[in-house]
Each structure stands twice: as C-alpha cells, then as structure tokens.
Amino acid sequence: MKFPGFRSLSALLFAGAALALSSCTNTTPRGSANTSFKFDPPVKETTSTANIRVKMSTGAQRLYVVQGDQVLLATPICVGTASTPTPLGTFPIRAKKAERRRASSPGAGYPMTYWMEFYSPAYGMHWGFVKPYPATHGCVRLPLNSARKIFNLVKVGTPVDVARSQPWDQTIGKSLPVLDDSALPNPPMSYLLSPQVFRDAQQGKMWNF
C-alpha cells in the first residue's frame, strides 16, 4: 500500500492508521520512474492450468508464472524489507479473492485487489503500489494488470516458490522495466472505499492514473 502525497486531512488520518498494517505498509518513498499502472505484461497462451507454478525472486524483485520450462508471464514486484521479509520457501496458494479488503483496523476497508494468499497468517500477493526496492511488511505487491492476469492463471493449490533468486533474473528479469509509484498520490478515501475501485480494476485501471 502507498500513503505519501495525501491531499486531504481524512486521507492523512487513514494513512496514519494504515501504517500499522502487519504485511503491506510502505517505507520511505523516493523519486519516480515508470509507474506500475502503465505496465501490462504479455501472457503466453496455455490450454491448461496443469503444472503452473509461481516463481518469485526477492533479490531481483521479479515474479515469473511458469509452466514446465516456459515462462508464461513475468513482472516486477515489491517485496518485504530486510526487517519484515517476504517468507522464503514453497507454499500453495491458500485462498483467492478478487475483491478483498482489509478486514481489521487500523486500515479497515483498504482494497487489496486480486488477493492470493500463499502463507499464513495473511501473507499474499495483491495489487499494490510498486517500488524499485523492498518496501512492504512481507506481502508481495503487484502492478494492477499483472495482478489481474496472475489471478486468472493460478488456482487454489498452485505452488508458489519464493527464493532470493530465480534462473530468469539475468535474462527475462533484466528486460523488465523499472517501476516506481513513489510520486503518485493516494486516491481519495471516498474512491478507495467504494465499489468503483474493484470495477476499475477489472479494466486494468485505477482512479486517474
């Protein structure tokens, strides 16, 4: 989640609450490059979901959806900091929910669109503001279009392999753009808490980004 650059007092108060979230909070922002909302990864067609795996590289901040030895989708991601790392290991996707919101306070109601939980308690992949450096409390933030496409490729039970590196980091991974949402303002609270945020996500967009 991202909370710098608020334009209203209500948004600022919400930001202060959300900073306490256990797995998805931002650290200090810095300058922007390409934003994640401009990134729409290509997907190789597949006729089956059999043998699909998610491979994450925390060192390169890259995620690859693979089937056998073929990469179906590759995307930049944002992972946990050194003090609050994304768990390493192999885990099944435990739950999927396209329209998930933070259920508890602080930060109740914040959208965690295209939620794919892979480690308990409450570590998952989901849409979030992406940085070119580790910036979460353990969750894995995805560009919006990446999250939507990955959500449609995986199912409950799909293995997620989280490691410090992956074989494609020096090839496919290096060809991916640097994404940085640091300079983007947080959307208004009225929008974040409305059903429109999920309707827009289905179209690969959000607010006026």
Helices and strands as residue ranges (DSSP letters): H 9-18, G 36-38, E 52-57, E 62-67, E 70-76, E 89-92, E 95-97, E 115-119, E 123-127, E 140-142, H 144-153, E 159-163, H 172-175, H 189-192, H 196-202
